[in-house]
Amino acid sequence: MAGAYQAIADHERLCSERYRGINEKLGWILGGLATLFFGLLGWMAVQLWTLEPLRIAAAHQGATTVNVGPQKP
């Protein structure tokens, strides 16, 4: 009977090591996704902040659309 308990304890130890490894890898993946999300959110905020003066100027001129393509000097 002691052999069966030892086998169960060994199995639990092995599963614990595997789950710890999975948890560490999942932490890296979720951290990377969070970084990507906040990076894209920041990029979007910069894009909106940059285009807002163009939208306001166009609204004062009565335009319904704003050309945001490359500007010629």
Secondary structure, 3 states (H helix, E strand, C coil): CHHHHHHHHHHHHHHHHHHHHHHHHHHHHHHHHHHHHHHHHHHHHHHHHHHHHHHHHHHHHCCCCCCCCCCCC
